[in-house]
Amino acid sequence: MQRRRFHRGIAWVGGLLLLVLHLDFWRPSRDVLYGGWLPEELAYRLLWILAAFLYLWHFCTRVWVKEDE
């Protein structure tokens, strides 16, 4: 039970963190290319999508599980 509460706390913090990172009003807009072809905004969004995928994987495997009967 204690372990599940810990994972719920991580899920809340992770969800709020993803929300703040998605509403990136604090990031300056720059015209930078990574590797000569990948714009900074696209690279940021790809990393955000990866973080969201990892969050959902953690949520579905650790938090949103069926109770032991």
TIVO-2410 file (N, C-alpha, C; in nm, 3 decimals):
# residues 69
REC num residu      c1      c2      c3 atome chaine
REC   1      M   0.083  -0.120   0.000     N      A
REC   1      M   0.000   0.000   0.000    CA      A
REC   1      M   0.086   0.126   0.000     C      A
REC   2      Q   0.192   0.121   0.080     N      A
REC   2      Q   0.282   0.236   0.088    CA      A
REC   2      Q   0.349   0.263  -0.047     C      A
REC   3      R   0.385   0.156  -0.115     N      A
REC   3      R   0.452   0.169  -0.243    CA      A
REC   3      R   0.357   0.229  -0.348     C      A
REC   4      R   0.231   0.188  -0.343     N      A
REC   4      R   0.132   0.241  -0.438    CA      A
REC   4      R   0.109   0.389  -0.413     C      A
REC   5      R   0.107   0.430  -0.288     N      A
REC   5      R   0.091   0.573  -0.255    CA      A
REC   5      R   0.209   0.653  -0.310     C      A
REC   6      F   0.328   0.596  -0.301     N      A
REC   6      F   0.447   0.662  -0.355    CA      A
REC   6      F   0.433   0.683  -0.506     C      A
REC   7      H   0.387   0.579  -0.577     N      A
REC   7      H   0.371   0.591  -0.722    CA      A
REC   7      H   0.259   0.688  -0.759     C      A
REC   8      R   0.156   0.697  -0.678     N      A
REC   8      R   0.051   0.798  -0.702    CA      A
REC   8      R   0.107   0.938  -0.689     C      A
REC   9      G   0.192   0.959  -0.589     N      A
REC   9      G   0.255   1.090  -0.572    CA      A
REC   9      G   0.343   1.126  -0.691     C      A
REC  10      I   0.418   1.028  -0.739     N      A
REC  10      I   0.501   1.050  -0.858    CA      A
REC  10      I   0.413   1.085  -0.977     C      A
REC  11      A   0.297   1.018  -0.988     N      A
REC  11      A   0.206   1.044  -1.100    CA      A
REC  11      A   0.152   1.186  -1.094     C      A
REC  12      W   0.116   1.234  -0.977     N      A
REC  12      W   0.067   1.372  -0.965    CA      A
REC  12      W   0.176   1.473  -1.001     C      A
REC  13      V   0.294   1.454  -0.948     N      A
REC  13      V   0.405   1.547  -0.977    CA      A
REC  13      V   0.441   1.541  -1.125     C      A
REC  14      G   0.446   1.421  -1.181     N      A
REC  14      G   0.478   1.407  -1.323    CA      A
REC  14      G   0.374   1.471  -1.413     C      A
REC  15      G   0.246   1.455  -1.378     N      A
REC  15      G   0.140   1.517  -1.457    CA      A
REC  15      G   0.148   1.669  -1.454     C      A
REC  16      L   0.172   1.725  -1.336     N      A
REC  16      L   0.186   1.870  -1.326    CA      A
REC  16      L   0.311   1.920  -1.400     C      A
REC  17      L   0.418   1.844  -1.392     N      A
REC  17      L   0.540   1.881  -1.463    CA      A
REC  17      L   0.519   1.878  -1.615     C      A
REC  18      L   0.450   1.776  -1.664     N      A
REC  18      L   0.421   1.771  -1.808    CA      A
REC  18      L   0.334   1.888  -1.851     C      A
REC  19      L   0.239   1.926  -1.767     N      A
REC  19      L   0.154   2.040  -1.799    CA      A
REC  19      L   0.235   2.169  -1.809     C      A
REC  20      V   0.322   2.192  -1.713     N      A
REC  20      V   0.405   2.312  -1.715    CA      A
REC  20      V   0.498   2.312  -1.836     C      A
REC  21      L   0.556   2.195  -1.867     N      A
REC  21      L   0.645   2.188  -1.983    CA      A
REC  21      L   0.569   2.204  -2.114     C      A
REC  22      H   0.444   2.163  -2.117     N      A
REC  22      H   0.363   2.178  -2.239    CA      A
REC  22      H   0.326   2.325  -2.262     C      A
REC  23      L   0.298   2.397  -2.156     N      A
REC  23      L   0.264   2.539  -2.166    CA      A
REC  23      L   0.390   2.623  -2.153     C      A
REC  24      D   0.482   2.602  -2.242     N      A
REC  24      D   0.617   2.660  -2.230    CA      A
REC  24      D   0.621   2.809  -2.263     C      A
REC  25      F   0.547   2.889  -2.188     N      A
REC  25      F   0.547   3.033  -2.207    CA      A
REC  25      F   0.677   3.095  -2.159     C      A
REC  26      W   0.753   3.025  -2.081     N      A
REC  26      W   0.875   3.077  -2.022    CA      A
REC  26      W   0.997   3.056  -2.112     C      A
REC  27      R   0.983   2.975  -2.218     N      A
REC  27      R   1.096   2.949  -2.307    CA      A
REC  27      R   1.106   3.056  -2.414     C      A
REC  28      P   1.224   3.111  -2.437     N      A
REC  28      P   1.238   3.208  -2.547    CA      A
REC  28      P   1.234   3.136  -2.682     C      A
REC  29      S   1.178   3.202  -2.780     N      A
REC  29      S   1.172   3.145  -2.915    CA      A
REC  29      S   1.301   3.180  -2.989     C      A
REC  30      R   1.373   3.076  -3.031     N      A
REC  30      R   1.500   3.097  -3.101    CA      A
REC  30      R   1.499   3.018  -3.231     C      A
REC  31      D   1.574   3.064  -3.327     N      A
REC  31      D   1.590   2.995  -3.455    CA      A
REC  31      D   1.722   2.918  -3.454     C      A
REC  32      V   1.720   2.803  -3.389     N      A
REC  32      V   1.839   2.720  -3.377    CA      A
REC  32      V   1.810   2.587  -3.445     C      A
REC  33      L   1.908   2.537  -3.518     N      A
REC  33      L   1.896   2.405  -3.580    CA      A
REC  33      L   1.995   2.310  -3.515     C      A
REC  34      Y   1.944   2.195  -3.471     N      A
REC  34      Y   2.031   2.092  -3.414    CA      A
REC  34      Y   2.065   1.993  -3.523     C      A
REC  35      G   2.192   1.966  -3.538     N      A
REC  35      G   2.237   1.876  -3.643    CA      A
REC  35      G   2.224   1.938  -3.782     C      A
REC  36      G   2.195   2.066  -3.788     N      A
REC  36      G   2.183   2.135  -3.916    CA      A
REC  36      G   2.048   2.121  -3.982     C      A
REC  37      W   1.953   2.046  -3.921     N      A
REC  37      W   1.824   2.026  -3.986    CA      A
REC  37      W   1.704   2.021  -3.890     C      A
REC  38      L   1.727   1.997  -3.760     N      A
REC  38      L   1.617   1.982  -3.664    CA      A
REC  38      L   1.596   2.113  -3.588     C      A
REC  39      P   1.483   2.180  -3.611     N      A
REC  39      P   1.456   2.305  -3.540    CA      A
REC  39      P   1.442   2.281  -3.389     C      A
REC  40      E   1.477   2.382  -3.311     N      A
REC  40      E   1.473   2.369  -3.166    CA      A
REC  40      E   1.332   2.338  -3.115     C      A
REC  41      E   1.232   2.402  -3.171     N      A
REC  41      E   1.094   2.378  -3.127    CA      A
REC  41      E   1.052   2.233  -3.151     C      A
REC  42      L   1.087   2.177  -3.265     N      A
REC  42      L   1.053   2.038  -3.295    CA      A
REC  42      L   1.129   1.943  -3.201     C      A
REC  43      A   1.254   1.972  -3.175     N      A
REC  43      A   1.332   1.888  -3.083    CA      A
REC  43      A   1.271   1.891  -2.944     C      A
REC  44      Y   1.228   2.008  -2.900     N      A
REC  44      Y   1.164   2.021  -2.769    CA      A
REC  44      Y   1.035   1.940  -2.763     C      A
REC  45      R   0.954   1.950  -2.869     N      A
REC  45      R   0.827   1.876  -2.872    CA      A
REC  45      R   0.850   1.725  -2.877     C      A
REC  46      L   0.951   1.681  -2.948     N      A
REC  46      L   0.981   1.538  -2.953    CA      A
REC  46      L   1.024   1.486  -2.816     C      A
REC  47      L   1.104   1.564  -2.745     N      A
REC  47      L   1.144   1.524  -2.610    CA      A
REC  47      L   1.024   1.526  -2.515     C      A
REC  48      W   0.933   1.622  -2.534     N      A
REC  48      W   0.813   1.627  -2.451    CA      A
REC  48      W   0.725   1.504  -2.476     C      A
REC  49      I   0.712   1.464  -2.602     N      A
REC  49      I   0.633   1.345  -2.636    CA      A
REC  49      I   0.695   1.221  -2.573     C      A
REC  50      L   0.826   1.210  -2.575     N      A
REC  50      L   0.894   1.097  -2.511    CA      A
REC  50      L   0.867   1.097  -2.360     C      A
REC  51      A   0.875   1.214  -2.297     N      A
REC  51      A   0.847   1.224  -2.154    CA      A
REC  51      A   0.701   1.187  -2.125     C      A
REC  52      A   0.608   1.229  -2.210     N      A
REC  52      A   0.467   1.195  -2.191    CA      A
REC  52      A   0.445   1.044  -2.207     C      A
REC  53      F   0.513   0.983  -2.302     N      A
REC  53      F   0.503   0.838  -2.320    CA      A
REC  53      F   0.553   0.765  -2.197     C      A
REC  54      L   0.668   0.806  -2.143     N      A
REC  54      L   0.722   0.743  -2.023    CA      A
REC  54      L   0.631   0.764  -1.903     C      A
REC  55      Y   0.570   0.881  -1.894     N      A
REC  55      Y   0.475   0.908  -1.786    CA      A
REC  55      Y   0.356   0.814  -1.796     C      A
REC  56      L   0.299   0.801  -1.915     N      A
REC  56      L   0.183   0.714  -1.932    CA      A
REC  56      L   0.219   0.568  -1.907     C      A
REC  57      W   0.336   0.526  -1.948     N      A
REC  57      W   0.380   0.389  -1.921    CA      A
REC  57      W   0.389   0.365  -1.770     C      A
REC  58      H   0.449   0.459  -1.698     N      A
REC  58      H   0.460   0.447  -1.553    CA      A
REC  58      H   0.320   0.446  -1.490     C      A
REC  59      F   0.234   0.534  -1.536     N      A
REC  59      F   0.100   0.544  -1.479    CA      A
REC  59      F   0.022   0.414  -1.499     C      A
REC  60      C   0.028   0.359  -1.619     N      A
REC  60      C  -0.050   0.239  -1.649    CA      A
REC  60      C   0.006   0.113  -1.584     C      A
REC  61      T   0.136   0.108  -1.559     N      A
REC  61      T   0.194  -0.012  -1.502    CA      A
REC  61      T   0.206  -0.008  -1.351     C      A
REC  62      R   0.213   0.110  -1.291     N      A
REC  62      R   0.236   0.119  -1.146    CA      A
REC  62      R   0.117   0.177  -1.069     C      A
REC  63      V   0.045   0.269  -1.128     N      A
REC  63      V  -0.062   0.338  -1.055    CA      A
REC  63      V  -0.198   0.281  -1.089     C      A
REC  64      W  -0.228   0.265  -1.214     N      A
REC  64      W  -0.360   0.224  -1.259    CA      A
REC  64      W  -0.363   0.074  -1.280     C      A
REC  65      V  -0.348   0.000  -1.173     N      A
REC  65      V  -0.348  -0.145  -1.178    CA      A
REC  65      V  -0.466  -0.197  -1.097     C      A
REC  66      K  -0.504  -0.318  -1.126     N      A
REC  66      K  -0.616  -0.381  -1.056    CA      A
REC  66      K  -0.572  -0.417  -0.914     C      A
REC  67      E  -0.662  -0.395  -0.820     N      A
REC  67      E  -0.633  -0.429  -0.681    CA      A
REC  67      E  -0.616  -0.581  -0.665     C      A
REC  68      D  -0.525  -0.621  -0.579     N      A
REC  68      D  -0.510  -0.764  -0.549    CA      A
REC  68      D  -0.635  -0.812  -0.475     C      A
REC  69      E  -0.685  -0.923  -0.517     N      A
REC  69      E  -0.810  -0.972  -0.457    CA      A
REC  69      E  -0.784  -1.073  -0.348     C      A
***
